Every structure is written in structure tokens, then in C-alpha cells.
Amino acid sequence: MTDIFIAPKNRGEDRSPVLSYSESARALSVFCKNPKGVSFQTQKHNELIILFLRAHLITNVSWLVLSLILITLPIIALIFLPKLGINFSASSQTIRFTGVYIFFYCLIVFSYVFINFLHWFYNIFLVTTERIVDVDYSDIVMHNIASTNLNHIEDVNYTQSGFIPTLFNYGNLFVQTAGNERNFEALSISKPREATHIIGNLIGKTK
């Protein structure tokens, strides 16, 4: 199995789960009930994963469109600049510097695509028979993993507003915990109403 998440241990929170997939198709799932072949390091022997949640695929459209524009921009420039009367000399020095500029430009665009994909891919919300596990990814070298037991949850609700979220059935899920424990949120997840209903049923069984 391929290890996906690795985080240092911390006594205050469960920060050391490693999420693994044994099925490659499962890696791009956004909403999965009772997923097969998915596990994490601190998962107990009799603990089952009920929900696997990730932001809806449609939330990637904005940065994908921008990436496509950035990729085609140099091609458009090479086509239209000569028509505007802007010509470049064909000297070896000009070609060399142009190649360097294009290389760094492509590197920047690739980094933008890569970071945005990682941000979507690594932000995961898990619901098990005993707890919820929230993985918040901020950048390449930093992510936060926290969990709380189901019997510590006081309330769960969701918001879904606007034409696009309603059309594609995604929204934000919020989990309120008791006492001084942190609250949890899963943003732009698919089928938030169904996820809220499932978590609510699990809370009722643990209380």
C-alpha cells in the first residue's frame, strides 16, 4: 500500500495517522461511503471508516482554467507579437535567453498547478465508527491532522448556498465539539446533507 499522509506525533492530538490506499481508483474519490482498501496508521482493529470526504472536483475549475490560460499565453504571444510589429532577432544570444525565460515561466506554471492539486488532494475529512479525522494541508512542508471522538461532538450542520453549489450538490460541513476542543469543518464537500445525516446518526449511537 502507498503511504499518503505522514505527520509527527503529538501528545495533545492524534497527529500521526498515515492514510493508505490499496486501490488506485480510490485516490481521487470526493465522497465515499464505507471505502474499501482505505486505512490510516492509528486506526484501531475494530474501527471502520464510514465516510471519506474531499472537496468537490468542481472546486478545481478556477485554478485549472487559469493554468490553461497561463500555458497558452506564450503561444498566443509568439503568434500575435509579430503581427503587432514586434520582431525578435534570430541571434543565438536571443534564442538562448528566450529559452531560459520560457523554462522559468513553465516552472512557475507547473509549481502553481502542483501546489493547487496537492492542496485539493491532501485536504481529507474522515468519519469512522469512533471518531472524525480532519487533515488540513496548507503547503508542501506543513499540514495539520486532528481528530476527536464521536461522543465529544455536540452538533453537526452544513451550509449550501448559491446556484453552483446547489447544482453540483456541494457545501460546507461544520462539526461542533464539547468543551475546549477545536471545532471541525469540511469545506466544499460533495453531498453535505447526506454526510451530516450520517454523522448525526453515528452521534446518536454513541450517546
C-alpha positions as CSV (number, residue, x, y, z in Angstrom):
1,M,0.0,0.0,0.0
2,T,1.1,3.6,-0.7
3,D,1.5,5.9,2.3
4,I,-0.2,9.2,1.7
5,F,0.0,11.2,4.9
6,I,2.8,11.3,7.5
7,A,2.9,13.7,10.4
8,P,4.9,13.9,13.6
9,K,3.4,12.6,16.9
10,N,1.9,15.0,19.4
11,R,0.5,14.1,22.8
12,G,-2.2,16.7,22.6
13,E,-3.8,15.5,19.4
14,D,-3.7,12.5,17.2
15,R,-1.3,13.8,14.6
16,S,0.3,10.6,13.3
17,P,-2.2,8.9,11.0
18,V,-0.9,7.6,7.7
19,L,-3.7,7.3,5.1
20,S,-3.1,4.4,2.7
21,Y,-4.8,3.2,-0.4
22,S,-4.8,-0.3,-1.8
23,E,-7.0,0.7,-4.8
24,S,-5.6,3.4,-7.1
25,A,-9.1,4.5,-8.2
26,R,-9.9,5.4,-4.6
27,A,-7.2,8.1,-4.6
28,L,-9.4,10.6,-6.4
29,S,-12.6,10.0,-4.6
30,V,-14.5,13.0,-3.2
31,F,-17.3,11.2,-1.4
32,C,-17.1,7.6,-0.5
33,K,-19.2,5.6,2.0
34,N,-17.6,2.6,3.6
35,P,-14.5,2.8,1.4
36,K,-12.7,-0.4,0.6
37,G,-8.9,-0.5,0.8
38,V,-8.5,2.8,2.7
39,S,-6.9,2.8,6.2
40,F,-4.8,5.0,8.4
41,Q,-2.0,4.2,10.9
42,T,-3.8,4.9,14.2
43,Q,-6.9,3.0,13.1
44,K,-8.0,0.5,15.7
45,H,-8.5,-3.1,14.8
46,N,-12.3,-2.9,15.0
47,E,-12.6,0.7,13.8
48,L,-14.2,1.1,10.4
49,I,-14.1,4.1,8.1
50,I,-17.7,5.2,7.4
51,L,-17.0,8.3,5.2
52,F,-14.1,9.5,3.1
53,L,-14.6,13.2,2.1
54,R,-12.7,15.6,0.0
55,A,-13.6,18.9,-1.7
56,H,-15.8,18.5,-4.8
57,L,-14.0,18.2,-8.2
58,I,-15.8,21.3,-9.5
59,T,-13.8,23.5,-6.9
60,N,-10.7,22.9,-9.1
61,V,-12.1,24.5,-12.2
62,S,-10.9,28.0,-11.3
63,W,-7.3,27.2,-11.0
64,L,-7.4,24.7,-13.9
65,V,-8.8,27.4,-16.2
66,L,-6.2,29.9,-15.1
67,S,-3.5,27.2,-15.6
68,L,-4.7,26.6,-19.1
69,I,-4.6,30.3,-19.8
70,L,-1.0,30.6,-18.5
71,I,0.1,27.6,-20.5
72,T,-1.3,29.0,-23.8
73,L,-0.2,32.6,-23.1
74,P,3.4,32.2,-24.5
75,I,1.9,30.5,-27.7
76,I,-0.5,33.4,-28.2
77,A,2.3,35.9,-27.6
78,L,4.5,34.3,-30.3
79,I,1.6,34.4,-32.8
80,F,0.4,37.9,-32.2
81,L,3.5,39.9,-31.4
82,P,4.9,39.7,-35.0
83,K,1.5,41.0,-36.2
84,L,1.9,43.9,-33.9
85,G,5.2,44.8,-35.5
86,I,7.3,43.4,-32.6
87,N,10.0,41.2,-34.0
88,F,12.9,39.5,-32.3
89,S,16.3,38.9,-33.8
90,A,17.2,35.3,-34.5
91,S,20.7,35.6,-32.9
92,S,21.9,32.8,-30.8
93,Q,22.0,35.0,-27.7
94,T,18.4,36.0,-28.1
95,I,17.3,32.4,-28.6
96,R,19.3,31.3,-25.6
97,F,17.8,34.0,-23.3
98,T,14.3,33.3,-24.7
99,G,14.7,29.6,-23.9
100,V,15.8,30.4,-20.3
101,Y,12.7,32.7,-19.8
102,I,10.4,30.1,-21.2
103,F,11.9,27.4,-18.9
104,F,11.4,29.5,-15.8
105,Y,7.9,30.5,-16.9
106,C,6.9,26.9,-17.4
107,L,8.5,26.0,-14.0
108,I,6.4,28.7,-12.3
109,V,3.2,27.5,-14.0
110,F,4.0,23.9,-13.1
111,S,4.5,24.8,-9.5
112,Y,1.2,26.6,-9.4
113,V,-0.6,23.6,-10.8
114,F,1.2,21.2,-8.5
115,I,0.6,23.2,-5.3
116,N,-3.1,23.6,-6.1
117,F,-3.5,19.9,-6.8
118,L,-1.8,19.0,-3.6
119,H,-4.0,21.4,-1.6
120,W,-7.1,19.6,-3.0
121,F,-5.7,16.1,-2.8
122,Y,-4.4,16.2,0.7
123,N,-7.3,18.0,2.5
124,I,-9.2,15.0,3.7
125,F,-12.1,14.5,6.2
126,L,-12.6,11.0,7.6
127,V,-15.5,9.7,9.6
128,T,-15.1,6.4,11.4
129,T,-17.2,4.4,13.8
130,E,-15.3,6.0,16.7
131,R,-14.1,9.5,15.6
132,I,-13.6,12.1,12.9
133,V,-10.2,12.8,11.5
134,D,-9.5,16.2,9.8
135,V,-6.4,16.7,7.6
136,D,-5.7,20.3,6.7
137,Y,-3.0,20.9,4.2
138,S,-1.5,24.3,3.9
139,D,1.7,23.9,1.8
140,I,4.2,21.3,0.8
141,V,6.0,21.1,4.1
142,M,3.2,21.8,6.6
143,H,-0.1,20.1,7.3
144,N,-2.2,19.7,10.4
145,I,-4.0,16.5,11.4
146,A,-6.5,16.4,14.3
147,S,-9.2,14.1,15.5
148,T,-12.0,13.9,18.1
149,N,-14.2,11.0,19.4
150,L,-17.8,10.9,18.3
151,N,-19.0,11.2,21.9
152,H,-17.4,14.6,22.1
153,I,-19.5,16.0,19.2
154,E,-22.4,18.2,20.3
155,D,-23.8,19.3,16.9
156,V,-23.2,18.9,13.2
157,N,-24.7,21.0,10.4
158,Y,-24.0,22.2,6.9
159,T,-24.4,25.2,4.6
160,Q,-25.2,25.1,0.9
161,S,-25.9,28.4,-0.8
162,G,-25.7,29.7,-4.3
163,F,-26.6,28.3,-7.7
164,I,-23.3,26.4,-8.4
165,P,-23.1,24.6,-5.0
166,T,-26.8,23.6,-5.3
167,L,-26.4,22.5,-8.9
168,F,-23.4,20.3,-8.2
169,N,-24.6,19.4,-4.7
170,Y,-21.6,20.5,-2.6
171,G,-21.3,22.7,0.5
172,N,-19.6,23.2,3.9
173,L,-20.0,20.8,6.8
174,F,-19.4,22.0,10.4
175,V,-18.9,19.9,13.5
176,Q,-19.1,21.4,16.9
177,T,-17.4,19.7,19.8
178,A,-17.8,19.9,23.6
179,G,-15.7,22.0,25.9
180,N,-12.4,23.5,24.8
181,E,-11.9,21.1,21.9
182,R,-11.5,22.5,18.5
183,N,-14.4,22.6,16.0
184,F,-14.1,20.8,12.7
185,E,-15.1,21.8,9.2
186,A,-15.1,20.2,5.8
187,L,-15.3,22.8,3.1
188,S,-16.9,22.4,-0.3
189,I,-17.5,18.7,0.1
190,S,-19.8,16.7,-2.1
191,K,-23.3,15.7,-0.7
192,P,-23.0,17.7,2.6
193,R,-26.6,16.9,3.6
194,E,-26.0,13.1,3.4
195,A,-22.7,13.5,5.3
196,T,-24.4,15.5,8.0
197,H,-27.2,12.8,8.3
198,I,-24.6,10.0,8.6
199,I,-22.6,11.8,11.3
200,G,-25.8,12.7,13.1
201,N,-26.8,9.0,13.2
202,L,-23.4,8.0,14.5
203,I,-23.6,10.6,17.3
204,G,-26.9,9.2,18.3
205,K,-25.5,5.8,18.6
206,T,-22.6,6.9,20.8
207,K,-24.6,8.9,23.3
